[in-house]
Amino acid sequence: MAVSDPVTVGVLSLHTSKETKAILNAVEDLGHDTEWLRSENTSISVTDGSVILEPDVDVIANRMLLSNTEQPAEELGLANTFAQLVPTLNEPSTVLTAIHKLSTATTLAANDVRTPDVTLALSGDQLNAARDRYGEEAVYKTAIGTHGGGTWKVGPNDPINAKVGNRYAFLQELIDREDVRHRDVRVYVVGGEIISAMYRYAPDNDWRTNVALGGSVEDATDDLPEEARDMARRAADAIGLDYAGVDLVEGDEGWFVLEVNPTAGFKGLYEATQVSPAPYIAKLAIERAGGEVDEDRVSDISNVLDDSRPTAQPVETSAPDTEPSVIGYTEEIVLSGTSGSKTVLAKSDTGATRTSIDTALAADIGAGPIKSITRIRSGSSKQSKSRPVVDVVVGVGGTQHTVTASVEDRSHMDYPVILGRDILGNYQVDVGRRADRDAPDTPEEEEEEEEEAEVDEATDA
């Protein structure tokens, strides 16, 4: 193949996202061919000692979203298989390091990139014994998580557990500055170069800055000090990622790297900077396969986030690949908080906007801390009630959902948990199916809840 010939770039992504679409469209705009490696069109065969990957590609840009996948090892193993055959950007071994926050922290520390202090212990007793090292407030996180899910701020007396659900959790030093609105910085690095950067500010009712949680953004590309720029480049290099969103925070002692994200989103970054990383990732992939790219064209098309349907998107079959899982009128679920998990019976309520849990149960599992207050209108009542809302992990049939649930006294009700549309939206509800088969056929008289409005009454917790 001559250097001037078009190459075929495959994007490995089993989910549909604007980032995948934008990369594919950028490759085509730069004059090269594309394939979207996903369930409709991808297979791998070993026949008489020969390995064949279909569709045939010259290079792969790995966009497998693993951090919110129930079994990330399955998809990581798939990506690793492909990477043995075709040059791959964001090789699976580097992604494994990046998606596990403790693995990230230890790798960065070993490469002299400053990170907040952390402790992960394999037992709850060991983890609680380390709590005093972290002062009045600490961050408590699951080792694998995304969009701010599985992240809490805990006080010195809040019980914590070695695991939240089936994922290990750890303590992290809280980095903040006095009398300054909490923010961090997302720096997008491609091929060792900084493409753009944004400040992320926490919403009024939260302390986390994630755009997915309502955080606001501001262009930081030209404002970012050289210390932070250098730290972002060194962090991506230490992990080994070809492209990454590096999250940093400034404390009284300087800058710290919080996370290195191999599948960082483009939406907030583009909103803040009007720069899309897609053409730069496309350029890197094309050149990795021996192709040529017009540098000026890369800069031109980076001003648009083109997430229109790419020509490489396979045609979906007439029948959906999978039907939504079925959930019963009552289900046995696993509810997990910062201090442990409980298996309880829950009732499905399609009339409820959000999941609701009993006050005593919330205290028992360490749900929280309280992140805001919501007002709920119950049934036909014109009056609303104020209820605290907390983050909690709900396990349904092996699938975990991190949701923001309201807390109320349900001691007089038959079920300590109501599953709302925040979870039921992922399922088909079969009202004739119930986990408590001996229960009466007549549903209990229950408050039918409808969320009226969320108000800015965030507590200090």
C-alpha positions in Angstrom: 0.0 0.0 0.0 1.4 3.4 -1.0 1.5 6.0 1.7 -0.9 8.2 -0.4 -3.5 5.4 -0.6 -6.6 5.7 1.7 -6.5 3.7 4.8 -9.5 2.1 6.6 -10.0 3.3 10.2 -12.2 1.1 12.3 -13.8 2.6 15.5 -14.6 -0.1 18.1 -17.7 1.0 19.9 -20.6 -1.2 20.8 -22.7 1.8 21.9 -24.0 4.7 19.9 -22.4 8.0 20.9 -21.8 11.4 19.3 -18.0 10.8 19.9 -17.9 7.7 17.8 -19.9 9.3 15.1 -17.7 12.4 15.1 -14.5 10.4 14.8 -15.9 8.4 11.8 -17.1 11.5 10.1 -13.7 13.2 10.6 -11.9 10.2 9.1 -14.0 10.5 6.0 -13.7 14.2 5.8 -9.9 13.7 5.8 -10.2 11.5 2.7 -10.0 8.0 4.2 -12.3 5.0 4.7 -14.2 3.9 7.8 -15.8 0.9 9.5 -17.8 1.0 12.7 -17.0 -2.2 14.6 -20.2 -3.1 16.5 -22.5 -6.1 17.0 -24.3 -5.9 13.6 -21.1 -6.4 11.5 -18.2 -7.6 13.5 -16.8 -11.2 13.7 -13.4 -12.9 14.2 -12.5 -16.4 13.0 -9.5 -18.7 13.4 -9.4 -21.1 10.4 -6.5 -23.4 9.7 -4.2 -21.2 11.7 -5.3 -18.0 10.0 -7.1 -15.2 11.9 -9.6 -13.1 10.1 -11.3 -10.0 11.5 -14.4 -8.7 9.7 -14.7 -6.0 8.6 -11.1 -5.6 7.5 -9.5 -2.5 8.9 -5.9 -1.0 9.0 -6.1 0.5 12.4 -8.6 0.7 15.3 -9.6 3.6 17.5 -10.8 2.0 20.7 -14.0 3.7 22.1 -15.2 0.8 24.2 -17.1 2.3 27.1 -16.2 0.1 30.0 -16.6 2.1 33.2 -20.4 1.7 33.4 -20.4 -1.9 32.0 -21.5 -4.7 34.4 -18.6 -7.0 33.3 -15.9 -4.8 31.8 -13.5 -7.7 31.5 -15.7 -9.3 28.7 -15.5 -6.3 26.4 -11.9 -5.6 27.4 -11.0 -9.1 26.3 -12.7 -8.5 23.0 -10.7 -5.3 22.4 -7.5 -7.1 23.4 -8.3 -9.8 20.8 -8.6 -7.1 18.1 -5.5 -5.3 19.3 -3.4 -8.4 18.7 -4.3 -8.2 15.0 -4.5 -4.5 14.2 -2.7 -1.4 15.5 -5.0 0.0 18.1 -5.2 3.5 19.6 -5.8 3.3 23.4 -4.6 -0.3 23.7 -6.6 -2.5 26.1 -3.8 -2.7 28.7 -3.7 1.1 29.0 -7.5 1.3 29.2 -7.5 -1.3 32.0 -5.2 1.0 34.0 -7.2 4.1 33.2 -10.7 2.8 34.1 -9.6 1.5 37.5 -9.0 4.6 39.5 -6.6 3.0 42.0 -4.5 1.6 39.2 -4.4 5.0 37.7 -3.3 6.6 40.9 -0.5 4.1 41.6 0.7 4.4 38.0 0.8 8.2 38.2 2.6 8.2 41.5 5.2 5.8 40.2 5.8 8.2 37.4 6.1 11.3 39.6 2.7 12.8 38.6 1.1 14.2 41.7 -2.3 12.8 42.7 -4.4 13.1 45.9 -3.6 10.6 48.7 -5.7 7.4 48.4 -6.4 4.2 50.4 -8.0 1.1 49.1 -8.3 -1.8 51.5 -9.8 -5.3 50.9 -11.7 -5.2 54.2 -14.0 -2.6 55.7 -12.1 -2.6 59.0 -8.9 -1.7 57.3 -10.5 1.0 55.3 -12.3 2.5 58.3 -9.0 2.4 60.2 -7.4 4.6 57.6 -10.2 7.2 57.8 -8.5 9.5 60.3 -5.7 10.3 57.7 -8.1 12.2 55.5 -9.3 15.0 57.8 -12.9 16.3 58.3 -14.0 15.6 54.8 -12.9 12.9 52.4 -13.9 11.6 49.0 -15.2 8.0 48.8 -15.3 6.4 45.4 -15.9 3.1 43.7 -12.7 2.0 41.9 -14.7 1.8 38.6 -17.4 4.4 37.9 -18.5 7.1 35.5 -20.3 10.4 35.2 -19.8 11.0 38.9 -21.7 7.9 39.9 -20.2 6.0 42.8 -18.7 9.1 44.3 -19.5 10.5 47.8 -18.1 13.1 50.2 -17.9 11.6 53.7 -17.4 13.0 57.2 -15.2 11.4 59.9 -18.1 9.5 61.4 -19.7 8.2 58.2 -19.3 4.4 58.0 -17.6 3.1 54.8 -17.2 -0.3 53.3 -14.5 -2.0 51.2 -17.1 -2.5 48.5 -20.1 -0.7 47.2 -22.2 -3.4 45.5 -19.7 -5.7 43.8 -17.1 -3.0 43.2 -14.2 -2.1 45.4 -14.2 1.4 46.9 -11.5 3.6 48.3 -10.9 6.8 50.2 -9.3 9.9 48.5 -8.0 13.1 49.9 -10.4 16.0 49.2 -8.5 18.7 47.3 -10.1 22.1 47.6 -9.3 25.8 48.2 -10.8 28.1 50.8 -13.4 30.6 49.7 -13.1 29.5 46.0 -16.0 28.0 44.1 -15.2 24.4 43.5 -14.0 23.5 40.0 -11.7 21.2 38.2 -10.1 21.1 34.8 -10.6 18.6 31.9 -7.7 18.7 29.5 -8.0 16.7 26.3 -4.7 15.2 25.1 -4.2 13.6 21.7 -0.9 12.1 20.7 0.9 14.0 23.5 -0.5 17.3 22.5 -3.2 19.4 24.3 -6.2 20.0 22.0 -8.2 22.1 24.4 -9.2 22.4 28.0 -12.2 23.5 30.1 -13.0 24.4 33.6 -15.9 22.4 35.1 -17.9 24.0 37.9 -20.2 22.0 40.3 -23.9 22.7 40.1 -25.5 24.5 43.0 -27.0 21.4 44.6 -23.8 19.2 44.3 -20.1 19.3 44.8 -19.2 17.1 41.8 -18.3 18.9 38.5 -19.4 16.3 36.0 -21.2 17.8 33.0 -23.5 14.7 33.1 -24.6 15.9 36.6 -25.4 19.4 35.5 -22.0 21.0 36.0 -21.2 24.2 34.0 -18.2 24.7 31.7 -15.8 27.5 30.7 -13.0 27.6 28.2 -9.6 27.1 29.9 -7.4 26.4 26.9 -5.5 29.7 26.9 -5.8 30.3 30.7 -4.3 27.0 31.8 -0.9 27.4 33.5 2.1 25.5 32.2 2.3 23.4 35.3 -1.2 22.0 34.7 -0.5 21.6 30.9 2.7 19.7 31.6 1.0 17.5 34.2 -1.8 16.6 31.8 0.6 15.5 29.1 2.7 13.5 31.5 -0.4 11.8 33.0 -1.6 10.6 29.6 1.9 9.4 28.7 2.3 7.6 32.0 -0.9 5.6 31.5 0.0 5.0 27.9 -3.2 6.4 26.3 -3.1 7.8 22.8 -6.0 10.1 23.6 -7.5 11.0 27.0 -9.4 13.5 29.0 -7.2 14.3 32.0 -9.0 15.7 35.0 -6.9 18.0 37.3 -7.7 20.1 40.4 -5.8 22.9 42.0 -5.2 22.9 45.7 -3.2 25.1 48.1 -0.1 23.1 47.2 -0.5 23.2 43.4 -2.1 20.9 40.9 -3.2 17.3 41.2 -4.4 14.7 38.7 -7.7 13.2 39.7 -8.5 10.8 36.8 -7.4 9.9 33.3 -10.4 9.0 31.1 -9.9 7.0 27.9 -13.4 7.6 26.7 -14.0 11.2 27.8 -17.0 12.8 26.2 -16.8 15.7 23.6 -20.1 17.5 24.4 -19.0 19.7 27.3 -15.6 20.3 25.9 -17.0 21.5 22.6 -19.6 23.6 24.4 -16.8 25.4 26.3 -14.1 25.6 23.6 -15.7 25.2 20.2 -13.0 22.6 19.5 -13.8 18.9 18.7 -11.1 16.3 19.5 -12.5 14.0 16.8 -10.4 15.2 13.8 -7.2 15.0 15.9 -8.0 11.4 16.9 -8.8 10.7 13.3 -5.5 12.1 12.2 -3.6 10.1 14.7 -5.3 6.9 13.6 -4.8 7.5 9.9 -1.1 8.3 10.4 -0.7 5.2 12.7 -1.8 3.1 9.7 0.6 4.9 7.3 -1.9 7.3 5.7 -1.4 11.0 5.0 -3.5 13.9 6.4 -3.9 17.5 5.4 -3.0 19.4 8.7 -4.9 22.5 7.7 -8.0 20.4 7.1 -7.8 18.9 10.6 -7.8 22.4 12.1 -10.7 23.5 9.9 -13.0 20.7 10.7 -12.2 20.8 14.4 -14.5 23.8 14.7 -17.5 21.6 14.1 -18.7 18.6 16.2 -20.1 16.6 13.4 -22.1 13.8 15.1 -24.5 13.2 12.1 -25.1 9.6 11.1 -21.9 8.3 9.5 -21.9 6.2 6.4 -20.1 3.4 8.3 -23.0 3.0 10.7 -24.4 -0.5 10.0 -28.1 -0.8 9.1 -30.0 -2.1 12.0 -31.9 -5.3 11.6 -35.7 -5.1 11.5 -36.1 -6.7 14.9 -34.2 -5.2 17.9 -31.1 -7.1 19.0 -32.4 -7.6 22.5 -35.7 -7.1 24.2 -35.7 -5.1 27.4 -35.4 -7.3 30.5 -38.6 -7.9 32.4 -39.1 -6.7 35.9 -41.9 -7.8 38.2 -44.4 -5.8 40.2 -42.2 -6.8 43.2 -38.5 -7.7 42.9 -35.7 -8.7 45.2 -33.0 -6.1 44.8 -29.6 -5.4 46.4 -29.3 -1.9 47.8 -25.8 -0.6 48.4 -24.4 2.5 50.1 -21.2 3.6 51.7 -21.3 1.2 54.7 -22.7 -2.0 53.2 -25.5 -3.7 51.2 -28.9 -5.2 51.9 -31.1 -7.5 50.0 -34.7 -6.3 50.2 -38.1 -6.5 48.4 -39.0 -3.5 46.2 -42.2 -2.5 44.5 -42.2 -1.2 40.9 -44.1 2.0 40.5 -44.2 3.5 37.0 -46.0 6.6 38.4 -42.9 7.6 40.5 -40.3 9.7 38.9 -37.5 8.6 41.1 -36.7 5.6 43.3 -37.5 6.0 47.0 -36.0 4.2 50.0 -37.0 3.9 53.6 -35.2 6.2 56.1 -34.0 3.4 58.4 -32.8 1.3 55.4 -30.9 4.3 54.0 -29.2 4.8 57.4 -28.4 1.0 57.6 -26.6 0.9 54.3 -25.0 4.3 54.5 -26.9 5.9 51.6 -25.8 9.5 51.1 -24.6 11.9 52.1 -27.6 14.1 51.3 -27.0 16.0 48.1 -30.2 18.1 47.9 -33.9 18.4 48.8 -36.7 17.5 46.4 -40.4 18.3 46.7 -42.8 15.5 46.0 -46.6 15.8 45.3 -48.3 12.7 46.5 -51.4 11.2 44.8 -54.2 13.8 44.4 -52.9 16.0 47.2 -52.2 19.6 46.2 -49.6 19.9 48.9 -46.0 18.8 48.4 -43.6 17.3 50.8 -39.8 17.9 51.1 -37.6 14.9 51.0 -33.8 14.5 51.0 -32.2 12.8 48.0 -29.1 10.6 48.1 -27.0 8.6 45.8 -27.5 4.9 46.0 -26.6 1.8 44.0 -29.5 -0.5 43.1 -28.8 -4.0 41.9 -31.5 -5.6 39.8 -30.9 -9.1 38.5 -27.2 -8.6 38.3 -27.3 -5.1 36.8 -26.3 -2.2 38.9 -27.9 1.3 38.6 -26.5 4.3 40.4 -29.5 6.6 41.0 -30.4 9.6 43.1 -33.1 8.3 45.4 -35.5 10.2 47.7 -35.6 9.2 51.4 -38.8 8.9 53.4 -40.3 7.0 56.3 -41.8 3.8 54.8 -42.1 1.9 58.1 -45.9 1.8 57.7 -45.6 0.5 54.1 -45.2 -3.1 52.9 -42.1 -2.4 50.9 -39.0 -0.4 52.0 -38.1 0.5 48.4 -40.1 1.9 45.5 -38.5 1.6 42.1 -39.2 4.7 40.0 -38.9 5.4 36.3 -35.2 6.2 36.8 -34.7 2.5 37.0 -37.9 1.1 35.4 -37.1 2.9 32.2 -34.5 0.1 31.5 -37.1 -2.6 31.8 -40.5 -3.9 30.8 -42.8 -4.2 33.9 -44.9 -7.3 34.3 -47.4 -6.5 37.0 -48.4 -10.2 37.2 -44.9 -11.2 38.3 -43.9 -10.8 41.8 -41.0 -12.0 44.0 -43.3 -12.4 47.1 -45.7 -14.9 45.6 -47.5 -15.3 49.0 -48.4 -11.7 49.2 -52.1 -10.7 48.6 -53.1 -10.0 45.0 -54.5 -6.6 46.0 -51.8 -3.9 45.9 -51.2 -2.1 49.1 -52.6 1.4 49.2 -49.5 3.4 48.4 -48.7 7.0 47.8 -48.4 7.5 44.0 -45.6 9.9 43.8 -44.8 12.5 41.2 -41.8 14.7 41.5 -43.0 18.3 41.5 -39.8 20.2 41.4 -36.2 20.1 42.7 -35.2 23.0 44.8 -31.9 24.5 45.7 -31.7 23.4 49.3 -28.4 21.6 49.3 -27.1 20.8 52.7 -23.6 21.1 54.0 -23.3 17.3 54.0 
